[in-house]
Amino acid sequence: MASTLVLNSGLTQRLTKGVPCLALNCHACPLAVMACPIGTIQHYVGLRAIPWYVLGVIALSGSLAGRAACGWLCPFGWIQELVYRIPVPKWSVSPRTRSIPWLYAVLVTIVYLGTGGLLWSWLVQSSFWFGIYLIAGFVVYALLGLSRIFALIGVVVVVPLLTAETWFCKLCPAGGLEGGIPWLLLDGSLTAMVGGLFWLKMGVLFAFFVWMAVTPRPFCRWICPLGAFWSPFNRASTLHLSVDSERCIECNRCRAVCPVDIAIYDDEGSPACIRCLKCLDECPVSCISVESR
């Protein structure tokens, strides 16, 4: 909560709005004090330029603490955990880790149709249907167990490279919540600009709100490209978690409190771990520790 208030306080906008934020926080938010790194990367890719500064800042953060920023700094992560507290039946589900072979054939067909001449041209010209096309891609890649990679490489890099448009931002539920809705409330004249793509974005936001209520941190686990960028750093970062296997009784209490539903004793350097450290407080035998290397 503290991070959400600081990153959207508006206090240092004039000095820090161009600095990449170490979290998924929409730069379009009227009070945002830093720039969303994903939006910045897309902007530079669309200009056919490599955003070395942004990539360097994100990589430095990952090399020091892995995905700790996801667990401690991300406003949208906090919102997901807040919504999950709503007292409704919960749905225990984890991202797929093994691919289904026949889906590769479906994927190749979709890519071929989507990039094949007239259909591709029509999709690019129709913002609403191109958004539907990308959402369908997320679904297919989720079934393959690669939806975050699709978000990072496909939507954040390849699509802006081909279209010069920041398509992840156009569909991002965090952007809809932090940027789209506040600006409509602040400036009524923008209502005239609302079209099908905006309502599609609101539909994505609504779907995620429903999903957040029944599943912990679904955006972080299935979609977030920033998390996908940081995930490989978990195994080599300076800050890491260590589990004393001799003392661990595998009671699964760590998994019960984990926002991304993992048992840390299974894999200390799990790419899914957001380093929130809730497992440390929950462990009955204190076998989990934070170390530096």
C-alpha positions in Angstrom: 0.0 0.0 0.0 2.8 2.4 0.9 4.4 1.9 -2.5 1.1 2.5 -4.3 0.7 5.8 -2.5 4.3 7.0 -3.1 4.3 6.0 -6.8 1.0 7.8 -7.4 1.5 10.8 -5.1 2.2 13.3 -7.8 4.8 15.0 -5.7 7.9 14.6 -7.8 6.3 14.3 -11.3 8.3 17.1 -12.8 11.6 15.6 -11.7 11.0 11.8 -11.9 8.3 11.2 -14.6 11.0 10.0 -17.0 12.6 7.6 -14.6 11.6 3.9 -15.1 9.5 2.6 -12.3 10.5 -0.8 -10.7 6.8 -1.9 -10.9 3.9 -2.1 -13.3 2.4 1.3 -12.6 0.7 3.1 -15.5 2.5 6.3 -16.4 -0.9 7.7 -17.7 -2.2 7.8 -14.1 -2.7 11.6 -13.4 -0.6 11.3 -10.2 2.1 8.8 -11.4 5.6 10.0 -10.5 7.5 7.6 -12.7 7.3 6.0 -16.1 6.1 2.4 -16.6 9.1 0.4 -17.9 6.9 -1.7 -20.2 5.3 1.3 -21.8 8.7 2.9 -22.3 10.2 -0.3 -23.9 7.3 -0.5 -26.3 7.7 3.2 -27.2 11.3 2.8 -28.1 10.8 -0.5 -30.0 8.1 1.3 -32.0 10.8 3.9 -32.9 13.2 1.1 -33.9 15.5 2.0 -31.0 16.9 -0.1 -28.2 15.9 1.3 -24.7 19.3 0.6 -23.1 18.7 2.8 -20.1 15.4 1.1 -19.2 16.7 -2.4 -19.8 19.8 -1.6 -17.7 17.7 -0.3 -14.7 15.4 -3.4 -14.8 18.3 -5.8 -15.2 20.2 -4.2 -12.3 17.1 -4.5 -10.1 16.8 -8.2 -11.1 20.4 -9.0 -10.6 20.3 -7.5 -7.0 16.9 -8.9 -5.8 15.3 -11.0 -8.5 11.5 -10.4 -8.5 11.5 -8.7 -5.1 10.0 -5.6 -6.7 7.0 -7.6 -7.6 6.4 -8.5 -4.0 7.2 -5.2 -2.4 6.7 -2.3 -4.9 4.1 -3.2 -7.5 0.7 -1.3 -7.0 -1.1 -3.7 -9.3 0.2 -6.7 -7.3 -1.1 -5.0 -4.1 -4.5 -4.4 -5.7 -4.7 -8.1 -6.7 -4.1 -9.2 -3.2 -6.6 -6.8 -1.9 -9.3 -8.1 -4.3 -8.5 -11.7 -3.4 -9.6 -10.9 0.2 -13.2 -10.6 -1.0 -15.1 -13.5 0.7 -16.0 -15.6 -2.4 -15.3 -19.2 -3.2 -11.6 -19.6 -4.3 -10.2 -21.4 -7.4 -6.9 -23.1 -7.0 -5.1 -23.2 -10.3 -1.5 -22.8 -11.4 0.0 -21.8 -14.7 0.7 -24.8 -17.0 4.3 -26.0 -17.0 4.0 -28.6 -19.7 3.0 -27.9 -23.3 0.2 -29.7 -25.2 1.8 -30.8 -28.5 -1.3 -30.4 -30.7 -1.6 -26.8 -29.6 1.6 -26.0 -31.4 -0.2 -26.7 -34.7 -3.1 -24.4 -33.7 -0.5 -21.7 -32.7 1.3 -21.9 -36.0 -2.0 -21.7 -37.9 -3.1 -18.6 -35.9 0.3 -16.9 -36.5 0.1 -17.8 -40.2 -3.4 -16.4 -40.6 -2.6 -13.3 -38.5 0.5 -12.4 -40.4 -0.6 -13.5 -43.8 -1.2 -10.5 -46.1 -4.8 -9.1 -46.2 -5.9 -10.5 -42.8 -3.0 -8.9 -41.1 -3.6 -5.6 -42.8 -7.2 -5.7 -41.7 -6.4 -6.6 -38.1 -3.9 -3.7 -37.9 -6.5 -1.2 -39.2 -9.2 -2.4 -36.8 -8.0 -1.7 -33.3 -10.9 -3.6 -31.7 -10.3 -6.8 -33.6 -6.5 -6.6 -33.3 -7.1 -6.4 -29.5 -9.3 -9.5 -29.7 -6.5 -11.2 -31.8 -3.9 -10.5 -29.1 -6.2 -11.6 -26.3 -6.7 -14.9 -28.2 -3.0 -15.2 -28.4 -2.7 -14.9 -24.6 -5.3 -17.7 -24.2 -3.4 -20.0 -26.6 -0.1 -19.3 -25.0 -1.6 -19.8 -21.5 -2.6 -23.3 -22.5 0.9 -23.8 -23.8 2.3 -22.5 -20.5 4.0 -19.5 -22.1 1.6 -16.6 -21.7 4.1 -14.3 -19.9 6.7 -15.0 -22.6 4.1 -14.2 -25.2 3.4 -10.9 -23.4 7.0 -9.9 -23.1 8.4 -11.0 -26.5 5.2 -11.1 -28.6 3.2 -8.1 -27.4 5.9 -5.8 -25.9 8.5 -6.3 -28.6 7.3 -7.9 -31.8 3.9 -6.2 -32.1 5.2 -2.7 -31.5 8.1 -3.4 -33.9 5.5 -4.3 -36.6 2.8 -1.7 -35.9 4.7 1.1 -34.0 1.9 0.9 -31.5 2.1 0.2 -27.7 -0.4 -2.6 -27.8 0.3 -4.0 -24.3 -0.6 -0.6 -22.9 -3.8 -0.5 -25.0 -5.0 -3.7 -23.3 -3.3 -3.5 -19.9 -5.9 -3.8 -17.0 -3.5 -1.8 -14.8 -3.6 1.0 -17.3 -7.3 0.9 -17.5 -7.7 1.2 -13.7 -4.9 3.7 -13.0 -5.0 5.8 -16.2 -8.2 5.3 -18.3 -10.9 5.6 -15.6 -9.3 8.5 -13.7 -8.8 10.6 -16.8 -12.4 10.1 -17.9 -13.6 11.2 -14.4 -11.3 14.2 -14.4 -11.9 15.4 -18.0 -15.5 14.8 -19.3 -14.5 16.0 -22.8 -12.6 12.7 -23.3 -15.8 10.8 -23.3 -16.3 11.7 -26.9 -13.1 9.7 -27.7 -14.3 6.5 -26.1 -14.6 3.7 -28.6 -14.7 -0.1 -28.9 -11.0 -0.5 -27.8 -11.6 1.3 -24.6 -14.6 -0.9 -23.8 -12.5 -3.9 -24.7 -9.9 -2.7 -22.2 -12.6 -2.3 -19.5 -13.8 -5.8 -20.3 -10.2 -7.1 -19.7 -10.1 -5.2 -16.4 -13.5 -6.6 -15.3 -12.4 -10.1 -16.2 -9.2 -9.7 -14.2 -11.2 -8.3 -11.2 -13.3 -11.4 -11.2 -10.2 -13.6 -11.6 -8.4 -11.7 -8.8 -11.2 -12.4 -6.4 -11.0 -16.2 -6.9 -7.3 -16.8 -7.7 -4.3 -15.1 -6.1 -2.3 -12.7 -8.3 -3.4 -14.0 -11.7 -2.0 -11.1 -13.7 1.5 -11.7 -12.1 1.3 -15.4 -12.7 0.0 -15.5 -16.3 0.5 -12.2 -18.0 3.0 -9.7 -16.5 5.9 -9.1 -18.9 7.9 -7.3 -16.3 7.7 -10.4 -14.1 8.7 -12.5 -17.1 11.8 -10.3 -17.5 12.8 -10.6 -13.9 12.0 -14.3 -13.4 15.3 -15.7 -14.7 17.2 -13.5 -12.3 15.7 -15.3 -9.3 18.3 -18.1 -9.6 21.3 -15.8 -9.8 20.4 -12.6 -7.9 22.4 -11.3 -4.9 19.4 -11.6 -2.7 18.1 -15.2 -2.6 16.0 -17.5 -0.3 17.6 -20.6 1.2 15.7 -23.6 2.7 17.4 -25.9 5.2 16.2 -29.2 3.9 17.2 -31.1 7.1 14.9 -29.0 9.2 12.0 -28.5 6.7 9.0 -30.7 7.5 7.2 -30.0 4.2 4.1 -28.9 6.0 3.1 -26.7 3.0 2.3 -23.7 5.3 4.6 -21.7 3.1 2.5 -22.5 0.1 -0.7 -21.7 1.9 0.4 -18.1 2.4 2.3 -17.7 -0.9 0.6 -15.2 -3.3 1.8 -17.2 -6.3 1.0 -20.6 -4.8 4.4 -22.2 -4.6 6.1 -24.3 -2.0 9.5 -22.7 -1.6 11.2 -26.0 -0.5 10.5 -27.4 -4.0 12.6 -24.8 -5.7 14.4 -22.0 -3.8 15.1 -20.1 -7.0 11.7 -20.6 -8.5 11.1 -18.0 -11.3 7.5 -17.6 -10.0 8.7 -16.4 -6.5 8.1 -12.7 -5.9 10.2 -12.6 -2.8 7.4 -11.2 -0.6 8.9 -13.2 2.3 5.6 -14.2 3.8 6.8 -17.8 4.0 9.5 -16.8 6.5 7.0 -15.6 9.0 4.7 -18.6 8.4 7.4 -21.4 8.7 6.9 -23.3 12.0 10.4 -24.5 12.1 12.2 -21.4 10.8 14.0 -23.3 8.0 13.7 -20.5 5.5 16.2 -17.7 5.4 17.2 -14.7 3.3 20.9 -14.7 2.2 23.1 -12.7 0.0 25.9 -13.9 -2.3 
